[in-house]
Amino acid sequence: MKRNLVQTGNSKALIITREMRDHLGITSEVEIQFKKSSIVLRNPSEVEEDSDKKPSKGKKARKDD
């Protein structure tokens, strides 16, 4: 899926449609992860479930400029 970013003040924003929210099962909060050249949006409750199953690797997400 390809989406355009919109100007919001001095920032750019991605509009998350109802269909996207329904697909992710999110309401007002998302978990954001940076992976190589991708941004991954996840339902926070699924992130908590995954962390219960896997030991933490100790890596922090960072933004590549």
C-alpha positions as protocol buffer text, in pm:
chain_id: "A"
residue {
  index: 1
  type: MET
  ca { x: 0 y: 0 z: 0 }
}
residue {
  index: 2
  type: LYS
  ca { x: 129 y: 343 z: -86 }
}
residue {
  index: 3
  type: ARG
  ca { x: 14 y: 653 z: 107 }
}
residue {
  index: 4
  type: ASN
  ca { x: 101 y: 1023 z: 88 }
}
residue {
  index: 5
  type: LEU
  ca { x: 225 y: 1216 z: 389 }
}
residue {
  index: 6
  type: VAL
  ca { x: 39 y: 1533 z: 485 }
}
residue {
  index: 7
  type: GLN
  ca { x: 179 y: 1853 z: 633 }
}
residue {
  index: 8
  type: THR
  ca { x: 93 y: 1902 z: 1001 }
}
residue {
  index: 9
  type: GLY
  ca { x: 260 y: 2213 z: 1139 }
}
residue {
  index: 10
  type: ASN
  ca { x: 635 y: 2163 z: 1087 }
}
residue {
  index: 11
  type: SER
  ca { x: 596 y: 1786 z: 1059 }
}
residue {
  index: 12
  type: LYS
  ca { x: 472 y: 1531 z: 809 }
}
residue {
  index: 13
  type: ALA
  ca { x: 200 y: 1287 z: 914 }
}
residue {
  index: 14
  type: LEU
  ca { x: 64 y: 960 z: 787 }
}
residue {
  index: 15
  type: ILE
  ca { x: -313 y: 937 z: 802 }
}
residue {
  index: 16
  type: ILE
  ca { x: -410 y: 596 z: 938 }
}
residue {
  index: 17
  type: THR
  ca { x: -746 y: 507 z: 787 }
}
residue {
  index: 18
  type: ARG
  ca { x: -1025 y: 323 z: 966 }
}
residue {
  index: 19
  type: GLU
  ca { x: -944 y: 12 z: 761 }
}
residue {
  index: 20
  type: MET
  ca { x: -580 y: 27 z: 878 }
}
residue {
  index: 21
  type: ARG
  ca { x: -685 y: 74 z: 1242 }
}
residue {
  index: 22
  type: ASP
  ca { x: -931 y: -214 z: 1217 }
}
residue {
  index: 23
  type: HIS
  ca { x: -667 y: -437 z: 1058 }
}
residue {
  index: 24
  type: LEU
  ca { x: -418 y: -359 z: 1337 }
}
residue {
  index: 25
  type: GLY
  ca { x: -684 y: -368 z: 1606 }
}
residue {
  index: 26
  type: ILE
  ca { x: -573 y: -31 z: 1745 }
}
residue {
  index: 27
  type: THR
  ca { x: -763 y: 263 z: 1888 }
}
residue {
  index: 28
  type: SER
  ca { x: -544 y: 557 z: 1989 }
}
residue {
  index: 29
  type: GLU
  ca { x: -201 y: 406 z: 2058 }
}
residue {
  index: 30
  type: VAL
  ca { x: 49 y: 216 z: 1842 }
}
residue {
  index: 31
  type: GLU
  ca { x: 392 y: 64 z: 1898 }
}
residue {
  index: 32
  type: ILE
  ca { x: 641 y: 207 z: 1647 }
}
residue {
  index: 33
  type: GLN
  ca { x: 958 y: 20 z: 1552 }
}
residue {
  index: 34
  type: PHE
  ca { x: 1230 y: 119 z: 1307 }
}
residue {
  index: 35
  type: LYS
  ca { x: 1376 y: -169 z: 1106 }
}
residue {
  index: 36
  type: LYS
  ca { x: 1640 y: -86 z: 846 }
}
residue {
  index: 37
  type: SER
  ca { x: 1452 y: 136 z: 599 }
}
residue {
  index: 38
  type: SER
  ca { x: 1105 y: 53 z: 736 }
}
residue {
  index: 39
  type: ILE
  ca { x: 873 y: 182 z: 1003 }
}
residue {
  index: 40
  type: VAL
  ca { x: 660 y: -90 z: 1162 }
}
residue {
  index: 41
  type: LEU
  ca { x: 331 y: -9 z: 1338 }
}
residue {
  index: 42
  type: ARG
  ca { x: 199 y: -271 z: 1578 }
}
residue {
  index: 43
  type: ASN
  ca { x: -82 y: -310 z: 1825 }
}
residue {
  index: 44
  type: PRO
  ca { x: 74 y: -246 z: 2170 }
}
residue {
  index: 45
  type: SER
  ca { x: -102 y: -548 z: 2324 }
}
residue {
  index: 46
  type: GLU
  ca { x: 63 y: -777 z: 2066 }
}
residue {
  index: 47
  type: VAL
  ca { x: 404 y: -628 z: 2150 }
}
residue {
  index: 48
  type: GLU
  ca { x: 345 y: -711 z: 2517 }
}
residue {
  index: 49
  type: GLU
  ca { x: 242 y: -1067 z: 2423 }
}
residue {
  index: 50
  type: ASP
  ca { x: 557 y: -1109 z: 2210 }
}
residue {
  index: 51
  type: SER
  ca { x: 782 y: -979 z: 2486 }
}
residue {
  index: 52
  type: ASP
  ca { x: 631 y: -1236 z: 2724 }
}
residue {
  index: 53
  type: LYS
  ca { x: 729 y: -1513 z: 2481 }
}
residue {
  index: 54
  type: LYS
  ca { x: 1080 y: -1396 z: 2382 }
}
residue {
  index: 55
  type: PRO
  ca { x: 1374 y: -1276 z: 2590 }
}
residue {
  index: 56
  type: SER
  ca { x: 1467 y: -912 z: 2526 }
}
residue {
  index: 57
  type: LYS
  ca { x: 1763 y: -856 z: 2292 }
}
residue {
  index: 58
  type: GLY
  ca { x: 1842 y: -521 z: 2452 }
}
residue {
  index: 59
  type: LYS
  ca { x: 1823 y: -332 z: 2121 }
}
residue {
  index: 60
  type: LYS
  ca { x: 1663 y: 9 z: 2106 }
}
residue {
  index: 61
  type: ALA
  ca { x: 1492 y: 143 z: 1798 }
}
residue {
  index: 62
  type: ARG
  ca { x: 1662 y: 441 z: 1640 }
}
residue {
  index: 63
  type: LYS
  ca { x: 1584 y: 667 z: 1354 }
}
residue {
  index: 64
  type: ASP
  ca { x: 1825 y: 652 z: 1059 }
}
residue {
  index: 65
  type: ASP
  ca { x: 1862 y: 998 z: 903 }
}
